[in-house]
Amino acid sequence: MNNTYTDYDVIIVGTGPAGGMCAYELSKRNLRVLLLEKEKLPRYKVCAGGLTKKAVDILPEDIRDIAENYTFNTHLTLNHRWRFAKTTSFPIVTMVMRDKFDYFLVQKSQAYGASLLDQTRVNSVEEFPDYVLVTTEKGNFKSKVIIGADGVTSLVARSLGLRKKPKLGVALEGEIFPNNDSANLSIYDGSLQLDFNVIPKGYGWIFPKRDHLSVGVFTTLPRIKEIKRYFSFYLERKGLAKNYICCSLVGHQIPIGGRDEILNTKRGLLIGDAAGLADPITGEGIYFGLRSGQIAAKVIAQSLTRDCLLLDEYTQKVRNEIIADFKFASYIAKFFYNLSFFTYNLVRKTNKFSEAFVRVVAGEQSYSDMFKNI
Ligand SMILES: Cc1cc2nc3c(=O)[nH]c(=O)nc-3n(C[C@H](O)[C@H](O)[C@H](O)COP(=O)(O)OP(=O)(O)OC[C@H]3O[C@@H](n4cnc5c(N)ncnc54)[C@H](O)[C@@H]3O)c2cc1C
């Protein structure tokens, strides 16, 4: 075939946290990696940019220069009324802007030899017995393995015939900037705000950044009428409608993890949102993107040295390490998001639930521990 370049061990489609981390781990192991990205990098990505402690703990490089804020105080509310606050001795969530964070990982992988082609949309992926053919706007590429790190609407997943009926939630987020001197960002500094039940089966958040706030609403329902109305109401309730200006209001789907799905073929596999790996309660996906990228890199590197591709091991490892715990999160979500008067009172009268939830966010315990204790 004309215009086909053959030289890669692995092609990764998508340069979010999953693709960036996987490229880093593979190129560090001296594999020939090509990253393909449809946008021009660095690119804006709608996301609250909250890196939980467990996500920061597995990062291979220091992100001090790109961190926007460190939150030590967690504030939870339920039904706009009941409140819970917890202070931790460590930043429970480190705030970043995704353009900088995602590009940071890509640049680190380039330093180890990964190649990048941005502004290059992948149009199709075809798997053959001995190689994979990737067709893009800028030519065709061949590799031994293909990785779908192309997010929730993954073209790679569709091309490989994987994840045919993904379970999805929806989020809407705005970047909120002070508009005059009456706006006071400093009260949000160092604090993480999660307000449950301000939207059906979901929550609203306020995450502080260097010069603004990332504010949004997320529902675990697959679709919801008038999500903008819930967002506007939330801004009003929080006193952010006046004196602040909302820029780049964007909606996006979030996968709801927890199903036992096959995440690989003979020569392909999915990581991050493409694999449906987001927390069924909070929608957190960055940690799971990073971690699945690491697991994938290890399995692929071992397979390629043995000259025998055994990618089924990837699905098995992700099931054991991530999806098994998501199942417990799904049970808790059913109980928590179907708030009856009884559940509401239970949560309100004891801090046990909230204490346990904060420990999960911090990465100090799993959802399975939380489920068993409660
Ligand atoms: C409003 C909102 C707030 C969120 N807040 C948080 C949070 O605070 N903390 C957290 O942990 N998670 C959060 N999430 C979830 C988090 O954003 C995702 O889980 C995370 O981005 C998944 O990373 P990824 O690398 O799998 O995919 P993505 O980050 O989606 O990256 C996919 C990449 O693939 C590229 N791509 C797609 N198709 C193609 C193609 N055909 N060819 C080439 N390139 C392609 C895209 O341009 C993109 O760069 C939030 C999500 C939303 C919607």
The ligand as an SDF file (V2000), in Angstrom:
LIG
                    3D

 53 58  0  0  0  0  0  0  0  0999 V2000
  -16.9800   17.8240   33.0320 C   0  0  0  0  0  0  0  0  0  0  0  0
  -16.0270   16.7310   33.4360 C   0  0  0  0  0  0  0  0  0  0  0  0
  -15.2870   16.8430   34.5940 C   0  0  0  0  0  0  0  0  0  0  0  0
  -14.3950   15.8250   34.9730 C   0  0  0  0  0  0  0  0  0  0  0  0
  -13.6500   15.9950   36.1030 N   0  0  0  0  0  0  0  0  0  0  0  0
  -12.7620   15.0430   36.4760 C   0  0  0  0  0  0  0  0  0  0  0  0
  -11.9120   15.2290   37.6020 C   0  0  0  0  0  0  0  0  0  0  0  0
  -11.9130   16.2680   38.2570 O   0  0  0  0  0  0  0  0  0  0  0  0
  -11.0770   14.2240   37.9540 N   0  0  0  0  0  0  0  0  0  0  0  0
  -11.0110   13.0550   37.2510 C   0  0  0  0  0  0  0  0  0  0  0  0
  -10.2410   12.1640   37.6380 O   0  0  0  0  0  0  0  0  0  0  0  0
  -11.7940   12.8740   36.1640 N   0  0  0  0  0  0  0  0  0  0  0  0
  -12.6460   13.8280   35.7360 C   0  0  0  0  0  0  0  0  0  0  0  0
  -13.3990   13.6600   34.6150 N   0  0  0  0  0  0  0  0  0  0  0  0
  -13.2060   12.4450   33.8180 C   0  0  0  0  0  0  0  0  0  0  0  0
  -11.9270   12.5930   32.9800 C   0  0  0  0  0  0  0  0  0  0  0  0
  -11.9700   13.8020   32.2480 O   0  0  0  0  0  0  0  0  0  0  0  0
  -11.7680   11.4280   32.0020 C   0  0  0  0  0  0  0  0  0  0  0  0
  -11.9830   10.2270   32.6920 O   0  0  0  0  0  0  0  0  0  0  0  0
  -10.3760   11.4320   31.3970 C   0  0  0  0  0  0  0  0  0  0  0  0
  -10.2180   12.5360   30.5400 O   0  0  0  0  0  0  0  0  0  0  0  0
  -10.1360   10.1530   30.5870 C   0  0  0  0  0  0  0  0  0  0  0  0
   -8.8670   10.2320   30.0080 O   0  0  0  0  0  0  0  0  0  0  0  0
   -8.5460    9.4400   28.6620 P   0  0  0  0  0  0  0  0  0  0  0  0
   -7.0890    9.6360   28.4280 O   0  0  0  0  0  0  0  0  0  0  0  0
   -9.0780    8.0750   28.7200 O   0  0  0  0  0  0  0  0  0  0  0  0
   -9.3870   10.1570   27.5050 O   0  0  0  0  0  0  0  0  0  0  0  0
   -9.4920   11.6940   27.0760 P   0  0  0  0  0  0  0  0  0  0  0  0
   -8.9230   12.5630   28.1080 O   0  0  0  0  0  0  0  0  0  0  0  0
  -10.8980   11.9020   26.6720 O   0  0  0  0  0  0  0  0  0  0  0  0
   -8.5560   11.7940   25.8040 O   0  0  0  0  0  0  0  0  0  0  0  0
   -8.9110   11.2220   24.5690 C   0  0  0  0  0  0  0  0  0  0  0  0
   -8.0780   11.8840   23.4810 C   0  0  0  0  0  0  0  0  0  0  0  0
   -8.2930   11.1900   22.2530 O   0  0  0  0  0  0  0  0  0  0  0  0
   -8.3840   12.1200   21.1880 C   0  0  0  0  0  0  0  0  0  0  0  0
   -9.1520   11.4770   20.1060 N   0  0  0  0  0  0  0  0  0  0  0  0
  -10.4370   11.0740   20.1340 C   0  0  0  0  0  0  0  0  0  0  0  0
  -10.7880   10.5130   18.9430 N   0  0  0  0  0  0  0  0  0  0  0  0
   -9.6750   10.5580   18.1540 C   0  0  0  0  0  0  0  0  0  0  0  0
   -9.3990   10.1360   16.8170 C   0  0  0  0  0  0  0  0  0  0  0  0
  -10.3320    9.5380   16.0440 N   0  0  0  0  0  0  0  0  0  0  0  0
   -8.1620   10.3430   16.3150 N   0  0  0  0  0  0  0  0  0  0  0  0
   -7.1800   10.9400   17.0790 C   0  0  0  0  0  0  0  0  0  0  0  0
   -7.3980   11.3690   18.3560 N   0  0  0  0  0  0  0  0  0  0  0  0
   -8.6290   11.1710   18.8900 C   0  0  0  0  0  0  0  0  0  0  0  0
   -9.1100   13.2990   21.8420 C   0  0  0  0  0  0  0  0  0  0  0  0
   -8.9100   14.5000   21.1190 O   0  0  0  0  0  0  0  0  0  0  0  0
   -8.4730   13.3310   23.2310 C   0  0  0  0  0  0  0  0  0  0  0  0
   -7.3250   14.1540   23.2770 O   0  0  0  0  0  0  0  0  0  0  0  0
  -14.2750   14.6590   34.1900 C   0  0  0  0  0  0  0  0  0  0  0  0
  -15.0190   14.5490   33.0140 C   0  0  0  0  0  0  0  0  0  0  0  0
  -15.8740   15.5650   32.6290 C   0  0  0  0  0  0  0  0  0  0  0  0
  -16.6590   15.4320   31.3430 C   0  0  0  0  0  0  0  0  0  0  0  0
  1  2  1  0
  2  3  1  0
  2 52  2  0
  3  4  2  0
  4  5  1  0
  4 50  1  0
  5  6  2  0
  6  7  1  0
  6 13  1  0
  7  8  2  0
  7  9  1  0
  9 10  1  0
 10 11  2  0
 10 12  1  0
 12 13  2  0
 13 14  1  0
 14 15  1  0
 14 50  1  0
 15 16  1  0
 16 17  1  0
 16 18  1  0
 18 19  1  0
 18 20  1  0
 20 21  1  0
 20 22  1  0
 22 23  1  0
 23 24  1  0
 24 25  2  0
 24 26  1  0
 24 27  1  0
 27 28  1  0
 28 29  2  0
 28 30  1  0
 28 31  1  0
 31 32  1  0
 32 33  1  0
 33 34  1  0
 33 48  1  0
 34 35  1  0
 35 36  1  0
 35 46  1  0
 36 37  1  0
 36 45  1  0
 37 38  2  0
 38 39  1  0
 39 40  1  0
 39 45  2  0
 40 41  1  0
 40 42  2  0
 42 43  1  0
 43 44  2  0
 44 45  1  0
 46 47  1  0
 46 48  1  0
 48 49  1  0
 50 51  2  0
 51 52  1  0
 52 53  1  0
M  END
$$$$
